């Protein structure tokens, strides 16, 4: 009689361990959340914290192109020229989400972004690549797998009055 009870307990523990409802972050080291600011490539292959300078007076828009992560509680925020949380769960925000900031902001105004996420084996990173004078591609790596495809965000400067 003991073996069926033991098997039932093991089976129950396995089901509980394998069940995933998105409430936890695989690989989470259990430490406090980590905030990472936007970085841009520098000469010599280095990266440094940066802002995206609007080339002309106007505003900007952001479009979520996609996510490839399962973690929860990754908060994406604009920190300058306004302070606004865009989403508190970037990994589970549907591709196609957009945010618009018409401003007007002066030419040269810097757009700054940050992500706050749980701890993973490696530090998180938020990188900007300039595509054109008015467009940037932002990628996010949550620190779990170092593939830099956990989020892809397009930023466009919008000229206006």
KAMOUR-V871820 format. One record per run of one state. SS is the DSSP state (h for helix, s for strand, l for the rest). FROM is the first residue (numbers start at 1). TO is the last residue. If there is no record, write none. Layout:
# KAMOUR-V871820
ss->{SS	SS}
from->{FROM	FROM}
to->{TO	TO}
This chain:
# KAMOUR-V871820
ss->{l	h	l	s	l	h	l	s	l	s	l	s	l	s	l	s	l	h	l	s	l	s	l	s	l	s	l	s	l}
from->{1	2	19	34	42	43	46	47	50	52	54	58	68	75	81	84	88	90	93	98	106	110	118	125	133	135	142	151	160}
to->{1	18	33	41	42	45	46	49	51	53	57	67	74	80	83	87	89	92	97	105	109	117	124	132	134	141	150	159	161}
